[in-house]
Amino acid sequence: MLLNIRIVTSKTRQDQNKRVVFYALVIGLFLFSIKNKNN
């Protein structure tokens, strides 16, 4: 049981990391486009 829980938590952690990277990329592109519009 403990091993299964550990695997699940590691999987969710990986998903959270992917989500964080995805949002960081989206925000980066958004800020980049705003900078280009101002110039």
PyRosetta script that sets phi, psi and omega in degrees:
from pyrosetta import init, pose_from_sequence

init()
pose = pose_from_sequence("MLLNIRIVTSKTRQDQNKRVVFYALVIGLFLFSIKNKNN")
pose.set_psi(1, -48.9)
pose.set_omega(1, -178.7)
pose.set_phi(2, -60.4)
pose.set_psi(2, -39.0)
pose.set_omega(2, -179.1)
pose.set_phi(3, -63.2)
pose.set_psi(3, -43.0)
pose.set_omega(3, 179.1)
pose.set_phi(4, -61.2)
pose.set_psi(4, -43.4)
pose.set_omega(4, 179.9)
pose.set_phi(5, -61.6)
pose.set_psi(5, -40.6)
pose.set_omega(5, -178.9)
pose.set_phi(6, -62.7)
pose.set_psi(6, -42.3)
pose.set_omega(6, 180.0)
pose.set_phi(7, -63.1)
pose.set_psi(7, -43.1)
pose.set_omega(7, -178.9)
pose.set_phi(8, -63.4)
pose.set_psi(8, -43.7)
pose.set_omega(8, -178.7)
pose.set_phi(9, -64.4)
pose.set_psi(9, -38.8)
pose.set_omega(9, 179.3)
pose.set_phi(10, -66.0)
pose.set_psi(10, -37.7)
pose.set_omega(10, 178.1)
pose.set_phi(11, -64.1)
pose.set_psi(11, -46.4)
pose.set_omega(11, -179.6)
pose.set_phi(12, -64.0)
pose.set_psi(12, -35.7)
pose.set_omega(12, 178.8)
pose.set_phi(13, -63.3)
pose.set_psi(13, -41.9)
pose.set_omega(13, 177.8)
pose.set_phi(14, -61.9)
pose.set_psi(14, -43.2)
pose.set_omega(14, 179.0)
pose.set_phi(15, -62.1)
pose.set_psi(15, -41.6)
pose.set_omega(15, 179.0)
pose.set_phi(16, -62.9)
pose.set_psi(16, -42.4)
pose.set_omega(16, 178.7)
pose.set_phi(17, -61.4)
pose.set_psi(17, -44.1)
pose.set_omega(17, 178.2)
pose.set_phi(18, -60.1)
pose.set_psi(18, -42.6)
pose.set_omega(18, -179.3)
pose.set_phi(19, -63.6)
pose.set_psi(19, -42.8)
pose.set_omega(19, -179.8)
pose.set_phi(20, -62.1)
pose.set_psi(20, -44.2)
pose.set_omega(20, 179.6)
pose.set_phi(21, -63.0)
pose.set_psi(21, -42.1)
pose.set_omega(21, -179.6)
pose.set_phi(22, -61.2)
pose.set_psi(22, -48.5)
pose.set_omega(22, -179.7)
pose.set_phi(23, -64.3)
pose.set_psi(23, -38.1)
pose.set_omega(23, 178.4)
pose.set_phi(24, -61.6)
pose.set_psi(24, -42.3)
pose.set_omega(24, 178.3)
pose.set_phi(25, -63.9)
pose.set_psi(25, -44.6)
pose.set_omega(25, -179.5)
pose.set_phi(26, -61.4)
pose.set_psi(26, -46.2)
pose.set_omega(26, -179.6)
pose.set_phi(27, -64.6)
pose.set_psi(27, -40.5)
pose.set_omega(27, 178.6)
pose.set_phi(28, -61.1)
pose.set_psi(28, -45.9)
pose.set_omega(28, 178.4)
pose.set_phi(29, -62.9)
pose.set_psi(29, -40.8)
pose.set_omega(29, -179.9)
pose.set_phi(30, -60.9)
pose.set_psi(30, -49.0)
pose.set_omega(30, 179.4)
pose.set_phi(31, -64.6)
pose.set_psi(31, -37.8)
pose.set_omega(31, 179.6)
pose.set_phi(32, -61.9)
pose.set_psi(32, -44.0)
pose.set_omega(32, -179.5)
pose.set_phi(33, -66.6)
pose.set_psi(33, -36.8)
pose.set_omega(33, 178.3)
pose.set_phi(34, -64.3)
pose.set_psi(34, -43.2)
pose.set_omega(34, 179.0)
pose.set_phi(35, -61.0)
pose.set_psi(35, -43.2)
pose.set_omega(35, -179.9)
pose.set_phi(36, -63.6)
pose.set_psi(36, -38.7)
pose.set_omega(36, 179.7)
pose.set_phi(37, -65.2)
pose.set_psi(37, -40.4)
pose.set_omega(37, -179.6)
pose.set_phi(38, -65.5)
pose.set_psi(38, -36.0)
pose.set_omega(38, 178.7)
pose.set_phi(39, -78.1)
pose.dump_pdb("model.pdb")
